[in-house]
Amino acid sequence: AAAAPMISSVQKLVLYETRARYFLVGSNPAETKYRVLKIDRTEPKDLVIIDDKHVYTQQEVRELLGRLDLGNRTKIGQKGSSGLSRAVSAFGIVGFVRFLEGYYIVLITKRRKMADIGGHAIYKIEDTNMIYIPNDSVRVTHPDEARYLRIFQNVDLSSNFYFSYSYDLSHSLQYNLTVLRMPLETLRTETTQTRQESFDIFEDEGLSTQGGSGVFGVCSKPYEKYVWNGKLLEAVKNTVHRDWLLYIIHGFCGQSKLLIYGRPIYVTLIARRSSKFAGTRFLKRGANCEGDVANEVETEQILYDASVMSFSAGSYSSYVQVRGSVPLYWSQDISTMMPKPPITLDQADPFAHVAALHFDQMLQRFGSPIIILNLVKEREKRKHERILSEELVAAVTYLNQFLPPEHAIIYIPWDMAKYTKSKLCNVLDRLNVIAESVVKKTGFFVNRPDSYCSILRPDEKWNELGGCVVSTGRLQTGVLRTNCVDCLDRTNTAQFMVGKCALAYQLYSLGLIDKPNLQFDTDAVRLFEELYEDHGDTLSLQYGGSQLVHRVKTYRKIAPWTQHSKDIMQTLSRYYSNAFSDADRQDSINLFLGVFKPVEGKPHLWELPTDFYLHHKNTLSLTQTRRSYTYWWTTGVLKHLPLPFDEVTCAENRHKLTVKKFHKYEEEIDIHNEFFRPYELSSFDETFCLAMTNSTRDFMPKNVGIDPSPFTVRKPEETGKSVLGNKSNREETVLQRKTAASAPPPPSEEAVSSSSEDDSGTDKEDEGAVSQRSTPVKVTDTGDNTKITENVVQSTKDVYGVNLSDVPSEDDLAIYTRFVELGQSQHKQDKSSQQFCSKYHLDKVINLIPISSFSQDNIYEVQPPRADRKSIEIFHAHIQAGRGNMQPLGKDDFLMYREYIRNRYL
């Protein structure tokens, strides 16, 4: 038995309404399993939700809806007026919220695929719908309700909110894969416990007789700090089945494809913004009393070989780093209308209480060493930023007294602004030295042992690498925490340099480069730099109200002269946003995250002079227990260092897992089925992997005969897409991002109500509409892009001997669609009756019975190709050579070898 992540079986939702109730019908993508939620509409202020925990088949759901329709008609037998009407189609529930009247339900109505990690899709929310639950007859109106609704909707859910049905986005890849590698005995004990507390009467039916052929489905509890709809789901968390709960994160997600001589390597960047002490630039500074800091973002770069798609067999690597405000009580007063308001320390903290809480959280999640890279100015005429440095040094020195020396917090002060102004030194070279030493200390995560060649010929840098080496690969222990004052421009450049250094080690560990070094001006680094710029811009817009002012090119001093005027515009935009719109944005974030809850008779959100009391819980009530000034960490954390406490196999962590045993062909753990969707008619043009930014198509020079390696340094004039001045593309993309939300809705998905048998309800998502960062290049595009592919890839005529036309004609496509639907309706027997018996056949052999009277070589059978005698002989010789029996060399071989030596060396 093995372990696999559980896939939520509620991915398509349809909301039906009657006068007294809403019925939310959720199904899996194949529409073979359904669940139903009943929401009462007669309660004016309470939320009454009933989940019967039963899994329905398609037939049963049809019958149920038919009965509801009949029972709710005004007159029995009346045909015209329907008793049950379809309200909206959706892809998930964001949550339930109440202000001063009744509850609203927030549904995701549009989504777009943004990334793919080992077959697990990550979606961005493109549009949502808020529906008021109580019906008009019981509604109690309140004059301020509309204003609260407007403030709540000011948090734009269509900008940078992400979710996944099968991958836990609130945790790192290292955590998610460590959980799957837990000892099987541990998982067995967990299964027996979940069976006793089991939600579902049918959950473990029929599994006890199967012996060891099952697979453990594992689902971990999300890390609350990075979940943004935790408060919105609180009302239903304990009453509904876990498949209804969809946790969303806020931040950034981008993915690009690095082609190394045709081998696809996906580079993914995920940034998770903390939902604790969240807010805008000048209104949220420093830390709150619980150790949560402002603008705290965890950035993870994931690299994997996309030619193998499973977590157990594929090669995956990740590196995590963190940014966040200086963990002290400090603020800036913006009422003065100065561009740089003075920094004030609000409370004296001689025992570094807040910093202790903050670093305790980090030790639990990341292990040791924690490395602080502090980029604020050290030398100033008037003491401004230096105030923070001095306090931070004092706090770290105090806390380090009590930690064992090998796990002490490492503090690196580096005045980036001073080095940028100096003409003698190159900022990025100095940053590179820091980055190397940081990555050596923390190591990185890779899920496979070192390759044989790096054991035989290890690079000298490889042997000095830190982290934790285990039998299955390497683990990252500890983390780099970067900060400047805002944690925007300087921090993003420093994080890019550390990320670039880690990327070289990741590529080396996957056996893709021969030395763990990457040069600037190579296609690979250019692609990674664009990802990081997008990441920086997005995070900067969320916190500061404008895009980045200083980019990597600014610090490399190769930015074009036009960049200066753009920088000035971004500075003005940031100033305007901070002065005029940040207060409203802060109010909406407080309402959305449940920091402020409207109560009848208490002051309204817009009447509060400050939100200080909402974020600092100790101002409203005194805590009974005081933390020790010397033993400032949580018990048990030190015992496991350098490993993070969260990833250690212990009883406390086991309770955070839900484990259930499945048959190995069941949909809930079959990622192949989830990714390829064999039951859907999919269009090649709309596949996500084609629309992704691609190193060969977007960055490689267009000249013929150039080295196609993405690790070759290019001259600036050679590049395929100049990253320097080409901002029009980016601006276009930003525009597209905005218009995508207001685009017409996709064709509604007849998920359940349709009467025809073959409604597969395919997702017409906006995937084809806009790629992540560049306009999608379809297969049919003409012009430059096809020229590039011709250089690298041979034409279809050369390879297959025939020239494929660009697009099949409409008639051919119609015939093909009809053929697919014909096959679908033939196969649509009642799946529930076959379900169990067919699984046992699958164990022995997958037997498909052709329905048609075609000869061999149709969609169900294939005639094996015949190999000629010479090919068979070559293959046998190859097998023998592998066993050590070499064939004697013939005259031709000697001649060929002599020719090779002459060409190569003489």
PyMOL commands that set and color helices and strands:
alter all, ss='L'
color gray80, all
select helices_A, chain A and resi 58-71+145-153+173-180+184-196+208-213+224-226+230-233+242-244+334-336+353-366+386-400+405-407+416-421+427-442+452-456+460-463+489-509+523-544+552-556+562-592+605-607+612-615+617-619+637-640+645-647+651-654+667-669+671-676+684-686+688-691+695-699+716-718+728-742+766-768+784-792+796-800+810-827+831-844+869-882+891-905
alter helices_A, ss='H'
color red, helices_A
select strands_A, chain A and resi 3-5+12-17+21-27+34-40+49-51+85-90+92-98+103-117+120-132+161-163+214-220+249-260+263-273+297-305+316-323+330-332+343-345+370-374+410-413+445-446+468-470+473-475+479-483+657-663+693-694
alter strands_A, ss='S'
color yellow, strands_A
deselect
rebuild
show_as cartoon
